[in-house]
Amino acid sequence: MAGGKLTPRQKMINLMYLVFIAMMALNMSKEVLTAFGLMNEQFETSNSDTTDSNKLMYEAIEQKASDSPAQFGEAKKIADKVKKISADFYAYIESLKTDITKDIEKEEGKLPYEAMDKGDKIDELWFSGDGYSQKGKEIIATINKYKSDIKAAVGNDVKYKGILSDVDKKFDISDVKDNEGVKKMYLDYHYKGFPAIASLTKLSAMQNNVKVLEANVYNFALGKAALEANNMKNYKAIVVTDKSAFFSGEAVTGRVVLGRYDESTVPTGVNVEGGKVEMKNGQANFEISAGGTGEHDIKGKFLFLEDGKEVEIPIEGNYVVVPRPNSATISADKMNSVYRGVSNPMTISFAGISDNNVSVSAQGLSKGSKPGQYNWSVNGVQGTTAVVTVTGTLPDGSKVVDKKTFNVRDIPQPSASVRGKTDSAKGNKNDLSNSTINAVFKDFVFDVTATVKSFEVYVPGNPAIICQGNRFNAQALKAISRATRGDQITINRVQVDVQGAPGYKVKPSSPLVWEVQ
């Protein structure tokens, strides 16, 4: 349109074309500015939701660390560091956003997106000539500090490899080549010359990366702690004798069991000093000859293979040999503790005295159908101990009294279960979506029937989702459908009701981590 000699009419036509194109560009710019504004609103809403979700996850880690310091203590340490690092960096980015908007007058509480078409504030504050100003250098230094602090917080554990990769990827501040192949500095490429609303949106997106990364660290910390709970060094050998006192010369019988055991837990070797041992159903049944009157130790060891290396778990216990018949024999059929929320079967007798000459008293204790058999409900017992008092009437009419103190415990924390797996599992996301969530009381001496009331699910990149009942709701199914291979989805805080114990409140479950294949 600019070449050669043009008539006045043609010049007028060309001028009209230029005005028309300018008007189109003006309208398009307003639409783009509004789009950036709406996108910024979405980022800020997402940041608020993720902040609330992260708070819940941190509180879950905090509670677990309080309940099980050995298992979740390290996860709590990492969470504490990342929480502060994230909060400080997030607040710093917020201050940059405030610098952009502090002189802009809002309209009905909202920023005027179409009027935020200039970027001169950032250009003047962040840049000096072809380089960075002091403020620009400060921004780059703060981003680098955030990256190094996060890496130091999670350490070099291979399980956090994905987190470390995310930090480098989402906060890459290296130089960038533009469409013409010209290399530009990070802030120059992303912020110099851009409308204020575009820069504001990019900063909100950076805040979103901070929140999502914080959520992923919490999820990894929980999952890692749950997986480490299965390490063989965390098992404990427990000696359970058939009764707590034996006569001199009598065979001492009982069981040595692992604190976490099942039929698949088979040691490569086991021995009890001075006795015979037979492995059966995950238990080491032993028999040794009782010594003289007094307390005796039971010692031995389990041997397991773990990662090709032999791991030794010591067996430590004791028993008491008493003379006849001046002391009662009192034993709990389900180990030497009694539990709230269940009926505790008890076998109580007085050595050398028939059952009809023995009386037993304890709060909540009732007589069973067979001699020496009792059922004990300790739901109404306050404190951590309860006492059984046994009175025996001797043939001459005199009475002997003995007492036994038991530890009163709550039902242990259940474990979240999916498709028969606990702690961790692998599979495709469709299998998980179609699964029923259960809670099991692993290694508990009682068979407990529980009904799932609700549970929480954490999917990387999403806030915590609370589901009612034992199935995923629509929100959870949608989040799971977006999961990718390698993502670790955490099922946590399964709440249950225990059959036969109305009103009894059980602790929320420990987590299960499902790795998407």
Secondary structure, 3 states (H helix, E strand, C coil): CCCCCCCHHHHHHHHHHHHHHHHHHHHHHHHHHHHHHHHHHHHHHHHHHHHHHHHHHHHHHHHHHHHCHHHHHHHHHHHHHHHHHHHHHHHHHHHHHHHHHCCCCCECCECCHHHCCCCHHHHHHHEECCEECHHHHHHHHHHHHHHHHHHHHHCCCHHHHHHHHHHHHHCCCCCEECCCCCEECHHHHHHCCCCHHHHHHHHHHHHHHHHHHHHHHHHHHHHHHHHHCCCHHHCCEEEEECCCEECCCCEEEEEEEECCCCCCCCCCEEEECCEEEEEECCEEEEEEECCCCEEEEEEEEEEEEECCEEEEEEEEEEEEECCCCCCEEEEECCCCEEECCCCEEEEEEECCECHHHEEEECCCEEECCCCCEEEECCCCCCCCEEEEEEEEECCCCCEEEEEEEEEEECCCCCEEEECCEECEEEECHHHHHCCCEEEECCCCCCCCCEEEEEEEEECCCCCCEEEECCCCCHHHHHHHHCCCCCCEEEEEEEEEEECCCCCCCCCCCECEEEEEC
